[in-house]
Amino acid sequence: MLTGRPSRVRVGVSLLLSLGAAAPVDASRVWVNGVQFEIRSAVLAGDPVALARKLDGRWGARQGGTSEQSSRQILGRQRGPFHETLTLLPGPRAGSSRLLVAVQDLRAPPLGIPAAPVPLPAAARLVNVVQFDASANSAAVFTIDAPGTPDGALRQLWRAAAARGWQAAATPPPTAQPGAAIWARRGNRELTIVALPVAGRARLVVLVGGDGKGVGR
């Protein structure tokens, strides 16, 4: 969480609160594929479609491809050097919405994209990387697309992790269905690997904790 509101980013918090925020507006900073974003989030009263109608043209413009039948409503705007995206999703309670505002300062130089904490399986590719600070040991989430079944891709990635010195803290049983996970540690760092089926391939989500802190702690 950020300590105070960054002076270089203004995202219309008063406008969001006027729509009926059910909790304080939270602030954080992430790097997605090396690009820094300031994030604001809040829970608002009202469903995503109704709120998107109120904000369309008042905050920004509804993005192409976003229909009123979609549960995810996206608006965007360009404000000087800032590119801002507002996303509305179904909230934690009936009749509520979870709001996310992501602000990119186009003047900020990107970070280098970190390598995955373990070698990727053959023919696998890194889809994206989300870092939670700018340090070399940042907590991060790596999303990997791999051929084959989730179980097979999970076993391949785990063999590579074990060869790098990661030690299993817990493993799923041999009969686990796709979607199983492996938890591991190496020194003061933590590793979680989750495998899921996506369009006939495997999607591996690898969470690595920075300096003994799990992602999101």
N, C-alpha and C positions, 0 to 999 in steps of 0.2 A: 504494500500500500504506500502511496506517495505521502510524504509529510508536507501537506499543504498543496495548494493548487498551482501548477506551473504557470508562471506569468506569461509565457509565450504561446500558450494554448488556451483558447476560450471556446467552450462548446455549448454555450447557451444553457447552463445549468438552471438558471432562473426559469427559463421556458419549460424545461423538463419538470421542474418542481410544480409549476403552475398546472401541469396536466394531472397532478395527483400522485407524486411519488409516495409509495407506501413504506419506504425506508430511506436513509441517507444515501446520497450519491457517492458510490465508492470510486476510487481512483487507483490506477495502476499503470505500469509501463511494461511493454513487452517488445521483443524483436522477432519479427516473422521473416525468415529467410534473410536475416541481416538488416531488415528495414524496421526502424523504430516506430512504434505507435503508442500514443497516450490513449488509455482506455477509461471511459466513464461507464458505470453500470448502475442501474436502479430497477426497482420493481414498481410498476405503475398500475393504477386502477384502469380497467378497460382492456378490451381484447386488441390484438395487434392490428387487425384491419381497421377498426374504428379509430385507433390512435394514428395510424398511417394517414387516414383521410384528413384528420385534423392538422397533421404536420406537413402534408404535401403542399408545397408552395409557400408555407409559412416558415419551415425550417430549411427545407431543400426540396429536391425533386425525386419522386418515386423512380427507382431504377428500372430500366427496360427489362422485361422478362418477369417482373414481380406482379403476379395476378392477385385479385382479391380472394381467390380460393386458396392461396398459399398460406400456410401457418407462419412463414417467415416473410416479413415485410422489410424492404430495404430502401432507404433514401440516401441520396448523396448530394454533396455540394462542394464547390471549390471556393475558398475564401483566401484570396491572396496566395501566399505560399503553402497554405494548409489545405490538404484534401481530407474531407470528413465523410465518414460513412455511418449512418444510423441504422441499426438493425433491431427489429421488434420480433420477439419470440413469445410463444405461450408462457405465461408465468407459473409460479408455484401453486397458485390457487385459481379456481374457476373465476373467469372474468377479470384476470390480471395479465399483465405482460411483463416480460423481462426485456429491458432496454440496454443495448450496448452501443456506445459511440466510440468509434476508433478514429483518431486524428493523426495524420502523417504530415510532418513538416518536410516538404520536398527539398529544403535546403540542407537537411541533415545527411551527412555521408553515411552509407550503410556499413555495417560491420561485415567482416568476412563470415561466411557460413561455416559453422563448425562441422568437423567430421563426426559421423555416428560413433558412439562409444565402443562399438564392436564392428568387425568387418561384415559387410552385407553379403547375403547369399548370392550365388551366381545368378545373373540376369535380374537381380532386384534393383530397384531405384529408389532414391530418396525423394519423397513427395514434398515434404516441407519440414521446417525446423522452427519451433517456438522457444525462444530463450526468455528467461525471467530477470536477467540483469546482463550487463555488458562484460562481465569477467570471463576469463578462460574456463573457470569451473562453474559456470552458471548452471542452475537447475534448468532442464530443457526437456522438450517433448519432440521426438523424432517420429515422423510418419513414413513408413516404408511400404512400397508396393512390391510384391514378390510373386513369381509363378508358383503353381502347385496348390496344395491344400494348406489351410492354416496350420494343421498339426505338423505337416512336413516342414513348412517354413520355420515354425517355432523351434523344431528340433535342430535345424541347421543353424539358426541364429544362436541358440543356446550352446551348441558345440563351439562356435566361434567365441562366445562370451567366456566360457569355461577355459578356453585356451589362453585368454587374456587375463586370467586370474580371478574372474568373478566366481564367487562361491554361492551356491543355492541356499536361500533361507527357507524356502518352501517351494514345492512343485506340485502340479496337479497330478492326479492318478493316471496310470497309463491309458485308462479307458476314457479320459476326458474328451468331450466333444469340442469342435471348433469354438474358439472364444476363450480357451484356457489361457492361463497366465503363469509366468515364472517370476519369482522374486529373488533377488540376489544382492550380495554386498561385496565390496572390495575396499578395504580400509574403512574410511569414514564416508564412503559414497554408497548410494543405494540405486538399484536398477530394477525396473519392472518391465516385463515384456508381455504384451497382450496380442493375441492373434485372432483375427476375425475374417470371415468369408466376405468378399466383395466382388461381385460380377465374375464369379468363376476363378478368382485369384485369391491371394492371401494379402490382408492388410495387417501389418505389424506396427503397433504403437509402442514405442520404447520411451519410458520415462526415466530420466537419470537425475538423482538428487544432487545438488551442489553442496560440497563441504559438509556432508552429513545431514543435510536438510532435504526431505522429500519434496517433490513438486507440490506447490500450493501450501507448504507449511509456513 
